[in-house]
Structures are given as structure tokens and as C-alpha cells.
């Protein structure tokens, strides 16, 4: 039988599975084939080399393994609270109760008095007396027939799987059965010179050792080998697609730096560009002049000046006869970009269009006509831009802000609005750790704005406790007296029965009493308000009609009030690092000194302390993102779930950074020497693409 067909064999055909178990394996663990089962790796291992005596059991032992005879068994309790209790006796005369609360009839029928068992489980203590609830039992006589391993693998299971006897031990038996059949067909997937250069285990040996390690060193080598392979193929897919895109898709050439760009740059820039902004403009300029389609990611902290860079590039497109559009994830953010661009371009008399879900029919019709005629060169909007009715005469530049909030298909519709694909600039104010950027955006060129505009002062961040509240209120009154404004952000909207955190409504009442009218005016904004009410309150704050905005995280993105100098975050321990950093970015937009005050109780977890200390220590978003990745892992970072790239079974981007860097370096060397992967040593890599079908480059693959 062919190797491929073996690994694609439906799981129901494996001995010991059958239709009912196959059904639950598919639903609970997404295991459909032999290959899926082999890739259901253990998440930890238990040392099964040691057998404890019953008199050695202590509360600090997490798991114990015993050997002894079942000398008694009985079902106790009434109909509603039955339990099975069996007594185990070891060779030193010690006695221990084994207890089951579920599956009593089945277990009782399969336990035999007088037989010798290997018993494994987590000890429980009641009145200093140990017992073992729901232990694993195995007859000593039969244990020798099982696959022997000093480090027993532990597989993730579920309650439903356990009803079908597919707990960790049951899954281990299935993995052992399938490996007996298919291990001989496991072929090498990496080029032989890479395996030799890095002294990696063979693929076959790594698979066997990851499931049934013969010693800890071989287990570690197996993990390194399989993690490296995962990261290697992620990078190969991204970088190969990147070079194919560049080969296949010519881009519109922006050959001229014309009057619009030069006039704005020389006469209307409100401030001198930072060196970082100049560098990014130069990188984009080189891309758009190359004749190849640009796919570039622009990273820059909140307030770093990405919008001005975007405007310069849109003017460059207009100088070359092309239209541009900028898509934002929310109407508030789209309106903010629109207002910024209109303000910057007003002296030049250049029109900017705005298209959102709220745009009226008559205005929409006018926009459609102006786009089709080519009269309108710059358009800002929400996902309304991707509607089929929105057609351009000659779309040359697409800018997407906070792109992780859009689906892949939504973005792809924009690429198709021109016969020749437009240049793509993806912007994010969420700093992305290097390793995450290399996987999420590995097929994009990356630009970073790592300087704040001149005149901006670093935000001073302070961590304060509840007993500092009176001093805090005094400080807020001082700032308001100077003509400044204040945000106060709460994590909850309504009081929670389970948590004793301050909630938004109680907080608002307290603030309103402390800052009474007519001397002070306080507004409130939260996610449960109607959009119209929310926008009205935000506009009042932006116009300076209210001094304090009490809000939930609804103001995390989309509010730009240069006059706001203080951000107070209540119960700051409840926010993630990325969210804290985004909230802090709402202040510090003007030339005045700004402050972010993190309010917490004294009772903090160790992780919360790390988050708060990090915020106080640094304003650098990239440094913060690295700490966030280590604390939370990549799966929780916003936007990674939809990427599809991070479906890693073993590798962890927060821990395996060096492996990722090494894997990418190897892939870059391979593609530099053999771009089409036609050399004999790289034939299995070409086979990988054929099996995965990833050499079928489509617009949907652009991320």
C-alpha cells in the first residue's frame, strides 16, 4: 500500500476503534485519519519507572504508581450517592482505598479480588488519610504485553471520549496500534543535508520517540526535530508564496514623484517627518517603482504617524494617475482618518470621499460616479468599500488599517477591484513580536515606525492603589484646571456577583459626586449604548464640552483628543498588556505631558504584577508585545486565530523563538539557491507543495 493512502486511512478502520469511537474522535479531537492520530502528540509525560510504597504517600506527590493486590471491594452509599471502594494491599502490608464515583458497574465487574495490579493516580487526602479516586488499573500479568516506556505519554482527552474508554491510556493504546502498522512507511520530509547539519533525528525515529520515549534525551531530540519541521514548513510556505507572488503579479509602476506629493511634502506637512517615517516612505517608494506588486506591513505604535505616511503614498498614487482607498475596521476610526486627511489636504483643495454603513443613498451615488469617472482619487471607508457596487476607474493603492479585524475574504475583494492588482499596505498600531510577525506576516515585507513625532513627550505611567484615590482626584482637578481632559476606564459595565471589582455605573456615580456640576462636566460611554448616543458623547468630549469621559474599552481604538492628558485605568490588573498599551495610547497626542495611572487593589497575581511593572517601566510597544507573548502565548494574541498559520501542534512561538529564526534562515538559503525547488535534494519539499496544493496561488492566500 502507498505511504499516502496508509496515512489517509479513515480512523474507523483502526483495530479497536470502529464507527462509534471514530465518530467521537472526529467530533472531540478532529481525528479523522491514521495521520491525524499520529499527530495527536502527548502534552506531558509521567515517569513510570518508580513504584511507591503505600506508607510513602504524602500530600506533595502529584501522581503515584503502586503495585499490590486487591483484597476487598464493595459498593457503598445510597442510590443517589453510590461509590465503589476497593482496598489495595502492597508487599509491606500497607492498605489504600481506591474509589470510583462513576462507571461503578463496569469497574466493579472488571476488578478481581486476589489479583495483582499496577495502580496509577493522583492521591487525595481526607483527615490526613490518603486515597486514590478514579485510578488507572492494569493487571501485572497483562502489563508486560503493552508497549513498555519509562516515560508514559499523557494525551489530552475529554469527558465524552472517556465514556468510550478513550482516556489518555486508551488513546495511548490506539497510537501504539497505529504505529505498529504505519511506522515503516514514515519517510523523511526534510532535505538530508539539513537533517545532517543540525543532527536531527529522522522523522520516523522522532515520531516513535515523541509518543514512546526510551529516555529523556531522546524525547527532547524528538521534540526539537518535530518543532523545527513545523516551523520550517510554515516559513517555506510563506516565503515560497511570497516569491511566487512577486514573480507572477506585476504591479502598477509609480514612476513619478509629482506635484501633489512634492507640494504637500514641501509646503503643507504640519511637522517634520521623523527619520523612521522617511525610511518607511522610501521603502514603499522603492516597492511601487519596482514594477512588482507591493505587499507590505507597516507597524507603528499609537501616535507614531502612520496616517501621514499613508497620505503621502496616496498622493504618490494620484501623481501617477491612480486612485487609493483606506479601509478601517470601525466607522469611528474611518471618520477619524477621513477628518485627518481632510484637515491635512484642505490647503491643497483635494477632495477625500467617505463611505460607511451610515452614508446616505444620494451621497453614495455621487461617490460611485466620482470613483468610476476617476474624479475622486482618495476614498476612506469601512467594509462598505468591498461592496460590489463600489467600482474604481483605476485603483492603484489599498491601505488597510488594523487588518486583523477583517476576514481574508473581505480583504481579497479589494484586491480584485482593478485589472492589475493594486499595491497593498497593511497598517497596525498593535506592535507584533518579531516571531509572531515572521509567522503571521512572513510573506509580507515589513516596515516599522519606531520613533514618535518631534515634540511628543513620553507618557508617564504610574501604578497606584486604592488608598491613593484622594490624591488621584486632587491631581485630576489640577489637570482640568489647566484646561486638560481625562479618561477613566472601567473593565465592567454592570456589577458582577462573582467579582468585587468596581463597575462602570457605580464608578460614574462616584465620579459625578466628586466632580459636581456646574464646575465639572462628566460624560459616559460604553458598548451597550446606541451608536448615535455613543458618537454624540464622544463628539462632546472631542469638542471639549466635557472634562471627564468615564468609559469601558470602547474608547481603545478610534478616539483622538490631543487635549486629553490623563488616562486612569481602574482595576488595571484585569486588562491584558496589549489592551493596557492601546488604552494608554489614547493620551499623549498633544505637546503637553500626559499620564497613565493604573489603579489596582493590593491583592495581585504574579502575572498581573509583571504586566503592571512592564507598563510602568517602558512605553515601547514592541518590548511590551514580547512580554505579552511570553505571558499569554500566541493563540491569545488578537488576530492570530483567523490566520490559519498558527495551527502548530508542538512549536510555541513564545518559547521556540530561536528555532523559528533558524528555520527561517534555512528556508531563505534553500530558496536563494533553488527558487523552484528542482534540485534532487529538495524534491520532497516540492512534493510537500504538491500534496498541500499551496502552489495554487490565489488572492485569498494574500494576508
Secondary structure, DSSP 4 states (H G I P E B T S, - for coil): --HHHHHTSBGGGSTTTHHHHHHHHHHHH---BHHHHHT---SEEEE-S----GGG--TT-S-EEEEEEEEEEEEES-SSS-EEEEEEE-TTS-EEEEEESSSHHHHHHH--TT-EEEEEE-EEEETTEEEEET-EEEEHHHHTTSPP-SEEEE----HHHHHTT-SHHHHHHHHHHHHHHHGGG----S-HHHHHHTTPPPHHHHHHHHHS-SSHHHHHHHHHHHHHHHHHHHHHHHHHHHHHHHHH-B--------HHHHHIIIII-SSPPPHHHHHHHHHHHHHHHTTB--EEEEEE-TTS-HHHHHHHHHHHHHHTT-EEEEE-SSHHHHHHHHHHHHHHHGGGT--EEEE-TT--HHHHHHHHHHHHHT---EEEESGGGGSTT---SSEEEEEEESGGGS-HHHHHHHHTTSSSPPEEEEEESS---HHHHHHHSTTSEEEEE-SPPTTPPPPEEEEEEGGGHHHHHHHHHHHHHTT-EEEEE-S-SS--SS-----HHHHHHHHHHHS-TTT--EEEE-TTS-HHHHHHHHHHHHTTS-SEEEE-GGGSSS---TTEEEEEETTGGGS-HHHHHHHHTTS--SSS--EEEEEE-S---HHHHHHHHHHHH---HHHHHHHHHHHH-GGGSTT-GGGSTT--SS--TTT-HHHHHHHHHHHHHHHHH-TT--SGGGHHHHHHHHHHTTTS--GGG--
